[in-house]
Amino acid sequence: MLDVIALGELLIDFAPQSQSDAGYPVLAAQPGGAPGNFLAALNQYGCSTALIGKVGDDMFGRLLIGTLKDAGIATEHIVVDPGVFTTLAFVSLDASGNRDFSFARKPGADTCLKPEEVDESFLAQARVFHFGTLSLTDEPAASATRKAVEAAKKAGLLISLDPNLRKPLWKTEADAKAAMEWSLHQADIVKISDEEIQFLWGLSPEEGAQKLLKEYGVSLVYATLGPKGCHAATVHQTVTVSSPSGIHVVDTTGAGDIFGGSAMSCFLKTGKKPCELTKEELEGIVRFACTAASLSTQKHGGISSVPAEQAVLDKMAE
């Protein structure tokens, strides 16, 4: 049995490395896509995973599948489609390493995953199913995602969600909110940012976490606070953990995904239900995830920036 199966986008992030004499950015290609980053962290910390998705039958699609295989992520359920091109994202960074995205995705291969390409019997072979809202922006991937969520729930899997708001990919903000709301009502475990909580409800992270627990039936909430850390809550416990100091930030791409995968790896190792976690266990999970995510910002990219477990433990021991 696999620990986690994720469904969603697999793409190339083009991040600026320097600037030409004419003022154009010189870009470096990095493997990316939130579900791939999430799974890479899980594999780095000892879990077994697989991705369901679609890439183009092109150079970048083949590179991405190879990268996932190298990371230990099962790729048998990634469809290679000669009719579409692998999705590309162009990243701009400010002086603090914070990023903004532009997408070549009209359509990108990830949006073209069809419901009939989702194997329900394969989904039943995992403990957790993970998805994000980027696979709900366009058809047929939106229908494929809903089919996968329904099949995973029927099979008794825990449902993990990262809303992962990217406004440029939605026709309207109302569409984004509707998809996020639907997704949150499906989930048992949610990693959501303070900005996403503000976008949805105009609440503080602490208020948003309680809303998800009490009104949406979520069992475990990680409300991330950017460089400040994370507020986490279950029905019985709440903790707030600061990010480690002394981090020189180069690129925040994938940091939230790496937080999510790191937290999931620690949670699964407890062997408990979310409601059974002690305050000490929840704090330990969040501290490890905050540290892993922080260390990842010292390198470019997502999948390629997941720190080794010993590096995380060493930083936590400082």
Beta strands, then each sheet from edge to edge (+ up, - down):
strand 1: 2-7
strand 2: 11-19
strand 3: 25-32
strand 4: 49-56
strand 5: 78-81
strand 6: 88-93
strand 7: 99-104
strand 8: 126-132
strand 9: 158-162
strand 10: 189-193
strand 11: 220-224
strand 12: 229-234
strand 13: 238-242
sheet 1: 5+ 4+ 1+ 8+ 9+ 10+ 11+ 12- 13+
sheet 2: 3+ 2- 6- 7+
end
